[in-house]
Every structure is written in structure tokens, then in C-alpha cells.
Amino acid sequence: MLPSEISDSLLQRLEEQYRDTVTVSSVKAVSGGSINSAFYIRCNIGDFFLKYNYSDSFPGMFRAETIGLITLDSCRCIRVPRVIHWANTGIYSYLLLEYLHPGHPSGDFWETFGRKTAQLHHHTSPHFGFSSDNYIGSLKQLNDRHETWSSFLIKQRLQPMAELAFTNGYIKTQDLSRLELLYKRLPDLYPEEPPSLLHGDLWSGNFLSAHDGTPCLVDPAVYYGHRETDIAMTRLFGGFSQAFYEAYNHHFPLEPGWESRISLNQLYPLLVHVNLFGEGYMGQVRQVLKQYV
């Protein structure tokens, strides 16, 4: 069951938005990851997906996700769930989205997914970063704007995660020293490209096939960054067809050597996983560092 504060708030919002009396026929708990409680809600006006948590646990999380979804949707490249409403009510925060009914992937699902991701990455900005901070998983993600990718990657990504891991006791002093050596090399390791709009957390758990078989993105951690980072994230845990990469490269060819940089581009999400799940991921972090310093 939903807390009464949330039920009352979302019913009021739905009736205001749809100008109709709202009758809820069912509320069913569904998988929503390890951070939030999630529900599939059926109403006389449509089907919705709702997730909620305690408002003081992850301040601003649903506001940030709303901004990310609206930003992706405004590109008209790839489908995302439409935001209905987010709010703080009582001790809770919630986000109400349209419910994307899942379906079987179409025959050209991966080609379409690769093409649409390439189209998304064509959207650019004068600076690396974003208009506001957001979250990756349950961790705050900093997005202060920088002129160069290497500066952004160091100051907004690697250093904050490494320092958090050090505070948590997962990273040793010698690991921090090796990271400092890597920071000095970063400007020479990446090909220069304009910032691309990224999903920011593009692994197999954050896309789905809609009822018509087309790809949809969920749970974004958006910012303008080097597009190889999105591609590298797809390779961290697998689940993407080779047809995805072929279609992507056909529509927006990656710079030579991109495959050799996959492990480098996975360093940030690996540090995220260290902080989320513990030092079991430090072996992979150290393997990446050995390749470069």
C-alpha cells in the first residue's frame, strides 16, 4: 500500500491535470531497483509508474531525474517515460511517470537503438557538465561546467568518487597516488570532441523495449560529456548487441582507438560501484590504473 500522504497528493495532482475524477483500480508493487519503492498504478485515466523514498534520504533526487527525463525527451531522439509529477509530501518524495508497457524487441531493435543513441549524442553544449547536479544510483553526481573534458572528468567525476572511497576505507593511499599520475596523462589520452548529451548511466538495466518493440531509456544521470563514456558503460556489464555498435558507428563514427579506451572510460562507474557495493570492485579499478600508470 502507498502511504496516505502520497496517495492523497498524487490523486489531487492527477485530477488537476486531467480535469476528471480519478478512480484507482489497482496498485501493484513492482521492481524499482534497490533505492526506491516502486508501483504500477492503474486508473480510469491511464496507467502510471510511481516510485518514492524518504525525502531526507536523497534530497532532490526526483527533481534531478525529472530534469534529466525532460532534457532527453526534448531532443526527440529516443523515447523516455513522460513525467507526470514529482513532489515532496510529508516525510516522502515521489515521482509519477507514464507507465511504459513492455513488449518484445522489434527485429531492428538494436539497429534503431544504436542510431537513436548516435542522434542523442549529436546534441551538444559549449561546456562539459550540466545545469545542475544529479544522482548516479544513490550517489550525488557533480556537474559543474568545465572547458575541457579532462578537467571535468578529474574534478567532477574521478576525484570526488576516489575521495569518497578513501573516506569509506576502500581505497588506499597508493591508489590515490596512481590516480594523481593518471590525471596528468588524461589530456593526451582522449581525442578532442565537443560535449555530447549523455544518458550518463547507460547499462542494460536502464533501457527497455516498449509495447511496440522500440527502445526506451529510463533512470538517466544526464550531463554533457565525452560520448565514449556512454558507450563504455554499455560494455561494463554486457547486454548490448553488436548491431547496436555497428549502427552507432554508421551514424556517428567513434574516433580511432575508442575500443582501447573502454577500460579508461569505465573507471568512473567502477569507482561508483566501489562506493555503492564495497571494495570488491577495487580489483577492476587497479587493473585499469595499471594500464595507464
FINU-200715 format. One record per residue (C-alpha): residue number from 0; x, y, z. Coordinates in Angstrom, 2 decimals, decimal comma. Layout:
BEGIN
seq|px|py|pz
NUM|X|Y|Z $
...
# end
This chain:
BEGIN
seq|px|py|pz
0|0,00|0,00|0,00 $
1|1,07|3,56|-0,64 $
2|1,48|5,97|2,28 $
3|-1,63|8,12|2,57 $
4|0,38|11,32|2,07 $
5|1,47|10,09|-1,36 $
6|-1,94|8,72|-2,37 $
7|-3,67|11,99|-1,49 $
8|-1,05|14,12|-3,23 $
9|-0,96|12,18|-6,50 $
10|-4,76|11,91|-6,74 $
11|-5,06|15,65|-6,30 $
12|-2,41|16,25|-8,95 $
13|-3,97|13,83|-11,44 $
14|-7,42|15,35|-11,05 $
15|-5,99|18,84|-11,52 $
16|-4,03|17,82|-14,60 $
17|-6,66|15,67|-16,31 $
18|-9,68|17,68|-15,11 $
19|-11,52|14,49|-14,22 $
20|-12,39|12,39|-11,21 $
21|-9,65|9,77|-10,76 $
22|-10,55|6,22|-9,79 $
23|-7,68|3,88|-8,93 $
24|-8,40|0,26|-9,84 $
25|-5,14|-1,31|-8,68 $
26|-1,80|-0,53|-7,08 $
27|0,84|-3,22|-7,58 $
28|4,39|-3,26|-6,21 $
29|6,97|-3,74|-8,97 $
30|10,73|-3,84|-9,25 $
31|12,22|-0,37|-8,95 $
32|15,82|-1,05|-8,04 $
33|17,38|-1,02|-4,58 $
34|16,85|2,68|-3,84 $
35|13,11|3,33|-4,17 $
36|9,80|1,62|-3,59 $
37|8,03|1,32|-6,94 $
38|4,41|0,69|-8,01 $
39|2,32|0,15|-11,13 $
40|-0,90|2,14|-10,76 $
41|-3,96|1,56|-12,93 $
42|-6,54|4,37|-13,14 $
43|-9,56|5,22|-15,21 $
44|-7,41|7,89|-16,94 $
45|-4,41|5,67|-17,68 $
46|-1,55|3,62|-16,28 $
47|1,28|5,11|-14,25 $
48|4,59|4,20|-12,68 $
49|5,33|5,66|-9,26 $
50|8,44|5,47|-7,12 $
51|9,04|7,02|-3,75 $
52|11,52|7,25|-0,91 $
53|12,08|9,29|2,24 $
54|12,69|12,90|1,29 $
55|15,67|13,32|3,58 $
56|17,42|10,20|2,25 $
57|18,19|11,51|-1,24 $
58|17,37|15,22|-1,35 $
59|16,47|16,46|-4,80 $
60|16,74|13,03|-6,44 $
61|13,37|13,11|-8,19 $
62|13,72|16,74|-9,20 $
63|17,04|15,83|-10,82 $
64|15,53|12,81|-12,56 $
65|12,67|14,96|-13,83 $
66|15,12|17,44|-15,34 $
67|17,06|14,60|-16,93 $
68|13,99|12,96|-18,46 $
69|12,68|16,27|-19,80 $
70|16,10|17,07|-21,27 $
71|16,27|13,72|-23,07 $
72|12,68|13,99|-24,25 $
73|13,25|17,48|-25,67 $
74|15,81|16,03|-28,11 $
75|13,12|13,89|-29,77 $
76|15,72|11,19|-30,38 $
77|14,72|8,29|-28,18 $
78|11,67|7,64|-26,06 $
79|11,66|8,16|-22,29 $
80|8,72|7,95|-19,89 $
81|6,73|11,17|-19,69 $
82|6,94|12,93|-16,34 $
83|3,54|13,49|-14,75 $
84|4,59|14,99|-11,43 $
85|7,16|14,91|-8,67 $
86|6,70|16,24|-5,16 $
87|7,74|16,22|-1,55 $
88|4,85|15,38|0,74 $
89|5,17|14,74|4,44 $
90|8,31|12,68|5,02 $
91|8,26|11,32|1,45 $
92|9,35|12,25|-2,06 $
93|7,75|10,66|-5,10 $
94|7,95|10,69|-8,87 $
95|4,97|9,83|-11,05 $
96|5,64|8,77|-14,66 $
97|3,67|7,31|-17,50 $
98|3,83|3,53|-17,41 $
99|5,70|2,12|-20,39 $
100|4,14|-1,25|-21,12 $
101|6,95|-3,65|-22,04 $
102|6,95|-5,57|-25,30 $
103|9,15|-7,82|-27,38 $
104|12,01|-6,03|-29,16 $
105|11,36|-5,43|-32,85 $
106|13,53|-7,10|-35,46 $
107|15,59|-3,93|-35,90 $
108|15,61|-3,05|-32,20 $
109|19,39|-2,87|-31,83 $
110|19,96|-1,00|-35,08 $
111|17,31|1,52|-34,04 $
112|18,80|1,79|-30,55 $
113|22,28|2,44|-31,93 $
114|21,01|5,05|-34,41 $
115|18,93|6,88|-31,81 $
116|21,82|6,92|-29,31 $
117|24,01|8,44|-32,01 $
118|21,35|11,08|-32,64 $
119|21,22|11,85|-28,93 $
120|24,99|12,29|-28,80 $
121|24,84|14,83|-31,62 $
122|23,18|17,23|-29,17 $
123|25,92|19,39|-27,77 $
124|26,74|22,25|-25,42 $
125|29,54|24,84|-25,13 $
126|30,76|23,22|-21,90 $
127|31,19|19,83|-20,27 $
128|28,81|19,41|-17,36 $
129|25,17|20,29|-16,80 $
130|22,89|22,97|-15,42 $
131|22,55|21,19|-12,07 $
132|23,91|18,28|-10,08 $
133|22,08|14,96|-10,07 $
134|22,47|11,38|-8,92 $
135|24,06|8,20|-10,22 $
136|22,41|5,42|-8,28 $
137|22,13|6,77|-4,74 $
138|25,29|8,90|-5,01 $
139|25,35|12,61|-5,74 $
140|26,88|13,39|-9,14 $
141|28,55|16,78|-9,56 $
142|28,10|18,65|-12,83 $
143|29,91|21,98|-12,55 $
144|30,76|23,15|-16,05 $
145|34,32|22,88|-17,41 $
146|36,00|23,95|-20,62 $
147|37,78|20,63|-21,21 $
148|36,79|17,02|-20,83 $
149|39,90|16,08|-18,85 $
150|39,27|18,84|-16,31 $
151|35,63|17,84|-15,92 $
152|36,48|14,16|-15,65 $
153|39,03|14,83|-12,91 $
154|37,22|17,46|-10,85 $
155|33,61|16,31|-11,20 $
156|33,96|12,57|-11,59 $
157|37,15|10,77|-10,57 $
158|38,36|12,89|-7,65 $
159|35,02|13,07|-5,81 $
160|34,43|9,32|-6,11 $
161|38,01|8,45|-5,19 $
162|37,91|10,73|-2,14 $
163|34,62|9,19|-1,02 $
164|36,07|5,70|-1,45 $
165|39,13|6,72|0,56 $
166|36,91|8,07|3,34 $
167|34,97|4,81|3,31 $
168|38,19|2,83|3,60 $
169|38,00|1,14|0,20 $
170|40,91|2,92|-1,49 $
171|44,49|3,04|-0,21 $
172|46,90|5,96|-0,29 $
173|48,86|4,29|-3,09 $
174|45,69|4,09|-5,19 $
175|45,21|7,84|-4,82 $
176|48,82|8,39|-5,87 $
177|48,31|6,36|-9,03 $
178|45,14|8,29|-9,79 $
179|47,11|11,54|-9,50 $
180|49,57|10,20|-12,08 $
181|46,65|9,30|-14,35 $
182|45,18|12,81|-14,05 $
183|48,36|14,24|-15,53 $
184|48,04|11,97|-18,56 $
185|44,33|12,42|-19,27 $
186|44,58|15,44|-21,62 $
187|46,69|13,36|-24,00 $
188|44,58|10,19|-23,82 $
189|41,31|11,48|-25,30 $
190|40,57|12,73|-28,82 $
191|39,09|16,21|-28,75 $
192|35,34|16,27|-29,31 $
193|32,56|18,70|-28,42 $
194|30,46|17,74|-25,38 $
195|27,66|15,29|-26,14 $
196|24,39|14,92|-24,26 $
197|24,72|11,61|-22,40 $
198|22,27|9,34|-20,66 $
199|25,00|9,02|-18,06 $
200|24,21|5,53|-16,74 $
201|23,67|3,53|-19,91 $
202|23,73|-0,08|-18,74 $
203|21,33|-2,88|-19,59 $
204|19,10|-2,18|-16,58 $
205|18,29|1,31|-17,83 $
206|16,65|0,58|-21,15 $
207|13,60|-1,42|-22,14 $
208|11,54|-2,38|-25,13 $
209|8,15|-0,66|-25,26 $
210|4,95|-2,39|-26,32 $
211|5,67|-1,54|-29,97 $
212|9,18|-3,04|-29,80 $
213|11,07|0,27|-29,79 $
214|13,88|1,15|-27,35 $
215|13,21|3,41|-24,36 $
216|15,58|4,89|-21,78 $
217|14,92|5,16|-18,05 $
218|16,78|6,34|-14,92 $
219|19,08|8,91|-16,54 $
220|22,06|10,65|-14,95 $
221|22,41|13,20|-17,74 $
222|25,22|15,62|-18,46 $
223|27,25|16,82|-21,42 $
224|30,39|14,73|-21,62 $
225|32,61|12,66|-23,86 $
226|30,33|10,27|-25,73 $
227|32,74|7,35|-25,34 $
228|31,71|7,20|-21,67 $
229|28,13|6,22|-22,57 $
230|29,44|3,60|-24,99 $
231|31,90|2,21|-22,45 $
232|29,11|1,89|-19,88 $
233|27,19|-0,37|-22,26 $
234|30,18|-2,71|-22,22 $
235|30,72|-2,82|-18,46 $
236|28,05|-5,43|-17,72 $
237|27,12|-6,55|-21,24 $
238|23,63|-6,95|-22,60 $
239|24,06|-4,91|-25,80 $
240|24,12|-6,50|-29,25 $
241|26,98|-5,94|-31,68 $
242|24,34|-4,48|-34,01 $
243|23,99|-1,57|-31,57 $
244|27,66|-0,59|-32,00 $
245|27,63|-1,09|-35,76 $
246|24,59|1,14|-36,16 $
247|26,01|3,75|-33,80 $
248|29,31|3,88|-35,70 $
249|27,49|4,09|-39,01 $
250|25,58|7,20|-37,94 $
251|28,23|8,83|-35,70 $
252|31,62|7,11|-36,10 $
253|33,70|6,93|-32,95 $
254|37,29|8,17|-33,11 $
255|40,04|5,61|-33,81 $
256|41,17|3,79|-30,71 $
257|37,81|4,03|-28,93 $
258|37,84|0,34|-28,05 $
259|41,26|0,68|-26,41 $
260|39,82|3,42|-24,21 $
261|36,82|1,40|-22,98 $
262|38,51|0,42|-19,72 $
263|39,60|4,03|-19,10 $
264|36,03|5,20|-19,61 $
265|34,81|2,55|-17,18 $
266|36,95|3,88|-14,34 $
267|34,32|6,32|-13,10 $
268|31,42|3,81|-12,98 $
269|33,76|1,31|-11,31 $
270|34,54|3,86|-8,59 $
271|30,80|4,46|-8,26 $
272|30,34|0,73|-7,71 $
273|33,13|0,69|-5,15 $
274|31,23|3,29|-3,13 $
275|27,89|1,58|-3,60 $
276|28,87|-2,05|-3,13 $
277|32,29|-2,16|-1,48 $
278|35,91|-2,95|-2,20 $
279|35,10|-6,00|-4,33 $
280|35,31|-3,68|-7,36 $
281|38,74|-2,32|-6,41 $
282|40,47|-5,11|-8,31 $
283|39,00|-3,81|-11,57 $
284|39,90|-0,23|-10,64 $
285|43,51|-1,24|-10,07 $
286|43,61|-3,17|-13,35 $
287|42,58|-0,02|-15,21 $
288|45,21|2,05|-13,42 $
289|47,92|-0,48|-14,29 $
290|47,16|0,02|-17,97 $
291|47,96|3,72|-17,81 $
292|50,35|4,43|-14,92 $
# end
